[in-house]
Amino acid sequence: MAACLTAEDRSLSVPPGQIVKTGYVDIANIRMACRDRMSVGDVETAYRRQLQLGPSQRWPCPTGHWDGDTFVIEDGRHQYLAALMIGLTHLLVAWIAQT
């Protein structure tokens, strides 16, 4: 069965020589960098997409950085909220590794 791919714009800019890492993070150890108001329709769309995937995670995944033991989402907050609403325990995220 072929995977359904969705192209999205993510804001992770990678300088030359840096390494991007991905991994599953406990959803309790995540916070959003931007807490501005969100469109209900955008959150609903993210929720429906995640509902269709079940336990699988979407790509591209939310991006951000680490602040101690907490992952701070800079892009992908709708996807994060959808994961919370569905009750996922972990979220696939990406960040630039510290070298």
Buried (B, 14 or more C-beta within 10 A) or exposed (E): EEEEEEEEEBEBEEEEEEEEEBEEBEBEEBBBEEEEEBEEEEBEBBBEBBEEBEEEBBEBBBBBBBEEEEBBBBBBBBBBBBBBBBEBEBBBBBBBEEE
